């Protein structure tokens, strides 16, 4: 007899791979011919700003925001000491494309591992699994967590043209960014909930040519594994 509660929980985790999302596909894969402008922007940023040291020489705009999570009990949890990063959008996209093959390989590996775990769990509930159940469950738990952490790949190996700030105790932050176009805003955080740890990833875009830009990073714009799937067309 199958134990449906465990099986449903496991299949829900696998369901991460089966959802359809389209949020980031256009954002990252539509600028295949921007290498020249990206190179020029990189050179200009290095020459005129040295990333942050000479911002006073440029026309800048203040970009502010806050980071918080709303719990199931509707409490607002303000996240302090979160590192918030801004990268010129074209440079971020160019960097992402340069790493696309490596990221695709890591997503494919995670997908195969998760599928293998699901097959093992199904075999266990059908009475066909012959291995060590405790070890298998532990390993699969680790693999499913790695799948949920795939959005961290977006934060790895960022280019040098980065501006960063840290949220205060109220979860608020602000940048003074060159008012020369769009920037990709990235952040990640975590908090302990009972005996477990929740991790959060955000990716947003801000246009510094406009005044009074405010960014809210919360539950409704978290980067999920489905975004990675659509972005790199793996699953």
C-alpha positions in Angstrom: 0.0 0.0 0.0 1.4 3.4 -1.0 1.8 6.1 1.7 0.4 9.0 -0.3 1.4 11.9 2.1 5.1 11.3 1.6 4.8 10.7 -2.1 2.7 13.8 -2.7 5.3 15.9 -0.8 8.1 14.4 -2.9 6.2 14.9 -6.2 5.4 18.5 -5.2 9.2 19.1 -5.0 9.6 17.6 -8.4 6.8 19.7 -9.6 9.2 22.6 -9.5 10.6 21.3 -12.7 7.2 20.9 -14.4 5.7 24.4 -13.9 5.6 26.8 -16.8 7.1 30.3 -16.4 8.1 32.9 -18.8 9.2 35.8 -16.6 12.9 36.0 -17.4 13.2 34.6 -21.0 12.8 37.8 -22.8 14.9 39.7 -20.3 18.0 37.6 -20.7 17.9 36.1 -24.2 16.8 39.0 -26.4 20.0 40.9 -26.7 22.3 38.6 -28.7 24.0 41.4 -30.7 25.0 43.7 -27.8 28.6 42.7 -27.4 30.0 45.9 -28.8 27.8 48.2 -26.8 28.4 46.1 -23.7 32.2 46.4 -24.2 31.9 50.2 -24.6 29.8 50.5 -21.5 32.2 48.4 -19.5 35.1 50.7 -20.7 33.2 53.8 -19.9 32.3 52.7 -16.4 35.8 51.7 -15.7 37.2 54.9 -17.0 34.7 57.4 -15.6 33.7 55.8 -12.3 36.1 52.9 -11.4 32.8 51.3 -10.3 32.0 53.4 -7.3 35.0 55.6 -6.4 34.2 58.5 -8.8 30.4 58.6 -8.7 30.6 62.2 -7.7 31.8 63.0 -11.3 28.6 61.6 -12.8 25.0 62.6 -12.8 23.3 60.2 -10.4 19.9 59.2 -9.3 18.9 57.8 -6.0 17.3 54.4 -6.1 15.8 53.2 -2.8 13.9 50.1 -1.6 13.3 47.6 1.1 13.5 43.9 1.7 11.0 41.9 3.7 9.2 38.6 3.8 5.5 38.2 4.7 5.0 35.0 6.8 2.0 32.7 6.6 0.7 34.4 9.7 0.8 37.7 7.8 3.7 39.1 9.8 6.2 41.3 8.0 9.8 40.2 8.7 12.3 43.0 7.8 15.6 41.6 6.5 18.6 43.5 7.6 22.2 43.1 6.5 21.1 41.9 3.0 23.7 42.7 0.3 21.9 44.4 -2.6 23.8 44.6 -5.9 23.3 46.7 -9.0 24.9 45.9 -12.3 24.4 47.7 -15.7 21.7 45.6 -17.4 23.7 45.0 -20.7 26.8 44.0 -18.8 24.8 41.6 -16.6 23.1 40.0 -19.6 26.4 39.6 -21.4 28.0 38.0 -18.4 25.1 35.6 -18.1 25.3 34.6 -21.7 29.0 33.9 -21.3 28.2 31.5 -18.5 25.1 30.0 -20.1 26.7 26.6 -21.0 28.1 26.1 -17.5 24.8 27.1 -15.9 22.8 24.8 -18.2 25.0 21.9 -17.3 24.4 22.5 -13.6 20.7 22.7 -14.0 20.7 19.5 -16.1 22.7 17.7 -13.4 20.3 18.9 -10.7 17.3 17.8 -12.8 18.7 14.3 -13.4 19.5 13.9 -9.7 16.0 15.0 -8.7 14.4 12.6 -11.2 16.6 9.8 -9.9 15.5 10.6 -6.3 11.8 10.7 -7.3 12.2 7.2 -8.9 13.8 5.9 -5.7 11.1 7.3 -3.5 8.4 5.9 -5.7 10.1 2.5 -5.6 10.2 2.6 -1.8 6.5 3.3 -1.5 5.8 0.5 -4.0 7.9 -1.9 -1.9 10.6 -2.3 -4.6 13.5 -0.2 -3.2 16.3 -2.5 -1.9 18.8 0.1 -0.6 19.2 1.9 2.7 16.0 4.0 3.1 17.4 6.4 5.7 20.4 7.2 3.6 18.3 7.6 0.4 15.9 10.0 2.1 18.7 12.1 3.5 20.5 12.3 0.2 17.3 13.1 -1.7 16.5 15.9 0.8 19.9 17.4 0.1 19.4 17.1 -3.7 15.9 18.7 -3.6 17.4 21.6 -1.5 20.1 22.1 -4.1 17.4 22.3 -6.8 15.6 25.0 -4.8 19.0 26.9 -4.6 19.6 27.0 -8.3 18.7 30.7 -8.5 22.0 31.3 -6.7 23.7 30.7 -10.0 22.5 34.1 -11.1 24.4 35.7 -8.3 27.7 33.9 -9.0 30.7 35.3 -10.9 29.2 38.8 -11.2 31.1 41.3 -13.4 33.3 44.0 -11.9 31.0 46.8 -12.8 29.0 46.3 -9.6 27.5 48.8 -7.1 26.4 47.4 -3.8 24.8 48.5 -0.5 23.4 46.7 2.6 20.0 46.9 4.1 19.6 48.5 7.5 17.7 47.0 10.5 14.4 48.0 8.9 15.3 46.2 5.7 15.7 49.5 3.8 18.5 50.4 1.3 19.4 53.1 -1.2 21.9 53.5 -4.1 23.2 56.6 -5.9 23.5 55.1 -9.4 24.7 56.8 -12.7 21.6 58.0 -14.5 22.6 56.3 -17.7 20.0 53.6 -18.2 18.8 50.3 -16.8 20.4 48.3 -14.0 19.8 44.8 -12.8 19.2 44.6 -9.1 20.1 41.4 -7.3 19.8 40.3 -3.7 19.7 37.1 -1.7 18.8 36.4 1.9 17.9 33.8 4.4 16.3 33.3 7.8 15.7 30.5 10.2 12.2 29.1 10.6 12.0 26.5 13.4 14.6 23.9 12.6 14.9 24.8 8.9 16.4 27.6 6.9 14.5 29.5 4.2 16.5 31.1 1.4 15.4 34.0 -0.9 16.6 35.3 -4.2 15.6 38.4 -6.1 16.3 39.9 -9.5 14.7 43.2 -10.6 15.4 45.9 -13.2 15.5 49.7 -12.5 15.7 52.5 -15.0 18.0 55.3 -13.6 17.0 57.7 -16.3 13.7 58.1 -14.4 13.3 59.9 -11.0 12.1 58.4 -7.7 12.8 54.7 -8.4 11.7 52.4 -5.6 12.2 48.7 -5.4 10.3 46.3 -3.1 11.9 42.9 -2.7 9.4 40.5 -1.1 7.4 37.3 -1.5 5.8 38.3 -4.8 9.0 38.8 -6.8 11.2 36.0 -5.6 13.3 34.2 -8.2 12.1 30.6 -8.5 13.5 27.5 -10.1 10.9 27.8 -12.8 12.5 31.0 -14.0 15.8 29.2 -14.4 14.1 26.5 -16.4 12.6 29.0 -18.9 15.7 31.1 -19.0 18.0 28.3 -20.1 15.4 26.0 -21.8 16.6 22.9 -20.0 13.5 21.2 -18.6 
